[in-house]
């Protein structure tokens, strides 16, 4: 597999912008975009929160790992992973082996502001006050950053405060890949 055909994988915390940036990057590069959670939902005809609730985290993470291995083998795609994907098994090492990986790094403040406008259902965050949410996000980011930072490239996405900035982040990735000046 040539580097041009190699899968590009975006990792980072929930609401860091992986899906938004991934779609824009795929469009600009003429690639197909996949979101790992959507891929799982399509393959198993069930929503991720429902799978998680019915089968438990351990079974879900195993399923997620198997679907990651399946999807990451596709050529010419951009794949965004769930926030927990890099943190289990040898997922991050595997992604670095088969793909070009980018950590979309955001502060707790940025993530909390994105969460406020996000439409997705986030069972882990249900019923939390703004202070509890900030504390939860900060703690999880601290725990997970050791995995995220194993990505081959780190992109600061704190600039993603409006949709105009998506192109800025996409252009940063294209520069790293040598596809833009």
C-alpha positions in Angstrom: 0.0 0.0 0.0 1.5 3.3 -1.0 1.5 6.2 1.4 -1.1 8.0 -0.9 -3.5 5.0 -0.5 -2.8 4.5 3.2 -5.7 5.1 5.6 -5.7 8.4 7.5 -7.0 8.0 11.1 -8.1 10.8 13.3 -8.0 10.3 17.1 -8.9 12.5 20.0 -11.4 13.1 22.7 -15.2 13.3 22.0 -16.2 16.5 20.4 -12.7 17.5 19.4 -13.8 17.7 15.8 -12.8 14.3 14.4 -15.9 13.8 12.3 -16.2 17.4 11.2 -12.5 17.6 10.2 -12.5 14.1 8.8 -15.4 14.8 6.4 -13.8 18.0 5.2 -10.4 16.3 4.8 -11.9 13.4 2.9 -13.8 15.7 0.6 -10.7 17.8 -0.1 -8.6 14.7 -0.8 -11.2 12.9 -2.9 -11.4 10.1 -0.3 -14.2 8.3 1.4 -14.9 9.2 5.0 -15.8 6.7 7.7 -16.7 7.3 11.3 -15.9 4.1 13.3 -19.0 4.5 15.5 -21.2 4.8 12.4 -19.4 1.8 10.8 -20.2 -0.3 13.9 -23.8 0.9 13.9 -24.2 0.0 10.3 -22.6 -3.4 10.6 -24.6 -4.4 13.8 -27.9 -2.4 13.1 -27.8 -0.9 16.5 -26.7 2.4 18.0 -23.4 2.5 19.9 -24.9 3.6 23.2 -27.4 0.7 23.0 -24.6 -1.8 22.3 -22.6 -0.4 25.1 -25.6 -0.6 27.5 -26.7 -4.0 26.5 -23.3 -5.8 26.2 -21.2 -3.8 28.6 -18.0 -1.9 27.9 -15.7 -4.9 27.7 -17.7 -6.6 24.9 -18.2 -3.2 23.1 -14.4 -2.5 23.2 -13.7 -5.9 21.7 -16.2 -5.3 19.0 -14.8 -1.8 18.4 -11.3 -3.3 18.1 -12.4 -5.9 15.5 -14.2 -3.2 13.5 -11.2 -0.9 13.7 -9.1 -3.7 12.2 -11.6 -4.2 9.4 -12.1 -0.5 8.5 -8.4 0.5 8.8 -7.6 -1.9 6.0 -9.6 0.1 3.5 -7.5 2.2 1.1 -8.0 5.9 0.4 -10.2 6.6 3.4 -10.2 9.0 6.3 -11.4 7.3 9.5 -12.4 9.0 12.7 -12.4 6.9 15.9 -14.4 7.1 19.0 -12.6 9.0 21.9 -11.9 5.7 23.7 -10.7 3.6 20.8 -7.0 4.4 21.1 -7.0 3.6 24.9 -7.8 -0.1 24.7 -5.9 -3.2 23.7 -3.0 -2.3 21.3 -5.3 -0.1 19.1 -3.0 2.9 19.0 0.0 0.8 18.0 -2.1 -1.0 15.4 -3.3 2.3 13.9 0.2 3.6 13.7 1.3 0.5 11.9 -1.4 0.5 9.2 -2.3 4.2 8.8 -1.2 7.7 9.1 -2.5 8.9 12.5 -3.4 12.4 13.7 -4.3 13.4 17.2 -6.8 16.3 17.2 -5.7 17.9 20.5 -8.1 20.2 22.3 -8.3 21.7 25.8 -11.1 20.8 28.2 -12.5 24.3 27.6 -12.7 23.7 23.8 -14.3 20.3 24.3 -16.9 21.6 26.7 -17.8 24.4 24.4 -18.1 21.9 21.5 -20.2 19.6 23.7 -22.7 22.4 24.3 -23.5 22.7 20.6 -23.2 18.9 19.9 -26.3 17.1 19.0 -25.0 13.6 19.8 -26.3 11.5 22.7 -23.5 11.1 25.2 -24.6 8.8 28.0 -21.4 9.3 30.1 -22.2 13.0 30.3 -25.9 12.9 31.1 -27.1 15.0 34.0 -23.7 16.6 34.7 -23.6 20.3 35.7 -21.2 22.5 33.7 -18.7 22.2 36.5 -19.0 18.4 36.7 -18.7 18.2 33.0 -15.5 20.3 33.0 -14.0 18.1 35.8 -15.0 14.9 34.0 -13.6 16.0 30.7 -10.3 17.3 32.3 -9.8 14.0 34.2 -10.5 11.8 31.1 -8.3 13.9 28.9 -5.5 13.6 31.4 -5.9 9.8 31.5 -6.3 9.4 27.7 -3.6 11.8 26.5 -0.9 9.2 26.9 -2.6 7.1 24.2 -3.6 10.0 21.9 -0.1 11.4 22.0 1.3 8.2 20.4 -0.3 9.4 17.1 2.3 10.2 14.4 1.1 13.8 14.2 -0.6 16.2 16.7 -2.8 19.0 15.4 -4.0 21.7 17.8 -7.8 22.1 17.2 -8.4 24.7 19.8 -8.9 27.1 16.8 -12.1 25.2 15.9 -14.4 27.8 17.4 -16.4 28.2 14.1 -16.9 26.3 10.9 -14.6 28.6 8.9 -11.6 27.2 10.9 -12.2 23.7 9.7 -10.3 24.5 6.5 -7.4 25.8 8.6 -7.1 22.4 10.3 -7.6 20.4 7.1 -4.8 22.5 5.5 -2.5 21.8 8.4 -2.9 18.1 7.8 -2.4 18.5 4.0 0.8 20.5 4.8 2.1 17.6 6.9 1.4 15.2 4.1 3.2 17.5 1.7 0.1 18.2 -0.3 0.0 21.9 0.4 2.5 24.8 0.7 
